[in-house]
């Protein structure tokens, strides 16, 4: 029997997409040497749940529609997932390679360079997410086996391991210098230097947490209902801790760039914040203690989040170039206007492309990996 639709999954996708756009607008705003540290905190710190929560939601959706006690049909699973992720990844990679060549004069890569770019997700700065997602899909039998055997204690142990691993990968000076000292022609160097672009290890806990909570959906719903206020408090306290870490770094002499590269989603406070944000957004979107008229907006953003995520750098670059051409410095008001301009434009284009995809199915197949639904005999008459 088909399980009921969970609106929270769609709504969180939309919120996450908005956060990713904020991070990338913030990167543009950081070029201003007098950037407002509070606006940077909003763009670059508050939004740090955005990428890992995508993995949480992806796992939740996968396991929600899966009976882990039945045989897993890996071939059929991968066929569907390659269609929804690999095809858009290839399309958007070539799209950005081409646009970078046309507008920035970047040369077309050779075969070996192209393979390197694709493997590490380097064709555009945000596409690494799809590479990590593909690795999660490829290893799905492992995740199913782990979720089957997991309990609360196993999750807590995995969380400790996750924090330790992320800290080693992101903050261990000896590891950093080891990579830096490797010869430029070393085969090992790119595999370590670009580890954040394809190592699933950085996000195993949040992925498996999503899967485990999905399998135990009834218990999760009971917890959300019984501890709603405590979940909200957990979220705000974790956000305060991450923001406090960011402000402490700035006041200790770190540049804004150094601060956001330290107070990010892989630092210990960032890992806890990601967990809190995942529980918080799932709770408020499940029990909807906000005005109901916002639901159509959340649904719109969620429905078109995939296209918007993949396409937004195109419009961010266009608006940035337009602002520079008009002589506007990247001030706080310009950055805020640019954020909403990019968000509104990319969602509008997503809506148009989804509509056109009804008549040109290849458009949706290439851009977001979905095909037009097959018509039933009744629909054909």
Rosetta blueprint (number, residue, H / E / L):
1 X L
2 X L
3 X L
4 X L
5 X L
6 X L
7 X H
8 X H
9 X H
10 X H
11 X H
12 X H
13 X H
14 X H
15 X H
16 X H
17 X H
18 X H
19 X H
20 X H
21 X H
22 X H
23 X H
24 X H
25 X H
26 X H
27 X H
28 X H
29 X H
30 X L
31 X L
32 X L
33 X L
34 X L
35 X L
36 X L
37 X H
38 X H
39 X H
40 X H
41 X H
42 X H
43 X H
44 X H
45 X H
46 X H
47 X H
48 X H
49 X H
50 X H
51 X H
52 X H
53 X H
54 X H
55 X H
56 X H
57 X H
58 X H
59 X H
60 X H
61 X H
62 X H
63 X H
64 X H
65 X L
66 X L
67 X L
68 X L
69 X L
70 X L
71 X L
72 X L
73 X L
74 X H
75 X H
76 X H
77 X H
78 X H
79 X H
80 X H
81 X H
82 X H
83 X H
84 X H
85 X H
86 X H
87 X H
88 X H
89 X H
90 X H
91 X H
92 X H
93 X H
94 X H
95 X H
96 X H
97 X H
98 X H
99 X H
100 X H
101 X H
102 X H
103 X H
104 X H
105 X L
106 X L
107 X L
108 X L
109 X L
110 X L
111 X H
112 X H
113 X H
114 X H
115 X H
116 X H
117 X H
118 X H
119 X H
120 X H
121 X L
122 X L
123 X L
124 X L
125 X L
126 X L
127 X L
128 X H
129 X H
130 X H
131 X H
132 X H
133 X H
134 X H
135 X H
136 X H
137 X H
138 X H
139 X L
140 X H
141 X H
142 X H
143 X H
144 X H
145 X H
146 X H
147 X H
148 X H
149 X H
150 X L
151 X L
152 X H
153 X H
154 X H
155 X H
156 X H
157 X H
158 X H
159 X H
160 X H
161 X H
162 X H
163 X H
164 X H
165 X H
166 X H
167 X H
168 X H
169 X H
170 X H
171 X H
172 X L
173 X H
174 X H
175 X H
176 X H
177 X H
178 X H
179 X H
180 X H
181 X H
182 X L
183 X L
184 X L
185 X L
186 X L
187 X H
188 X H
189 X H
190 X H
191 X H
192 X H
193 X H
194 X L
195 X H
196 X H
197 X H
198 X L
199 X L
200 X H
201 X H
202 X H
203 X H
204 X H
205 X H
206 X H
207 X H
208 X H
209 X H
210 X H
211 X H
212 X H
213 X H
214 X H
215 X H
216 X L
217 X H
218 X H
219 X H
220 X H
221 X H
222 X H
223 X H
224 X H
225 X H
226 X H
227 X L
228 X H
229 X H
230 X H
231 X H
232 X H
233 X H
234 X H
235 X H
236 X H
237 X H
238 X H
239 X H
240 X H
241 X H
242 X H
243 X H
244 X H
245 X H
246 X H
247 X H
248 X H
249 X H
250 X H
251 X H
252 X L
253 X L
254 X L
255 X L
256 X H
257 X H
258 X H
259 X H
260 X H
261 X L
262 X L
263 X L
264 X L
265 X L
266 X L
267 X L
268 X H
269 X H
270 X H
271 X H
272 X H
273 X H
274 X H
275 X H
276 X H
277 X H
278 X H
279 X H
280 X H
281 X H
282 X H
283 X H
284 X H
285 X H
286 X H
287 X H
288 X L
289 X L
290 X L
291 X L
292 X H
293 X H
294 X H
295 X H
296 X H
297 X H
298 X H
299 X H
300 X H
301 X H
302 X H
303 X H
304 X L
305 X H
306 X H
307 X H
308 X H
309 X H
310 X H
311 X H
312 X H
313 X H
314 X H
315 X H
316 X H
317 X H
318 X H
319 X H
320 X H
321 X H
322 X H
323 X H
324 X H
325 X H
326 X L
327 X L
328 X L
329 X L
330 X L
331 X L
332 X H
333 X H
334 X H
335 X H
336 X H
337 X H
338 X H
339 X H
340 X H
341 X H
342 X H
343 X H
344 X H
345 X H
346 X H
347 X H
348 X H
349 X H
350 X H
351 X H
352 X H
353 X H
354 X H
355 X H
356 X H
357 X L
358 X L
359 X L
360 X L
361 X H
362 X H
363 X H
364 X H
365 X H
366 X H
367 X H
368 X L
369 X L
370 X L
371 X L
372 X L
373 X L
374 X L
375 X L
376 X L
377 X L
378 X L
379 X L
380 X L
381 X L
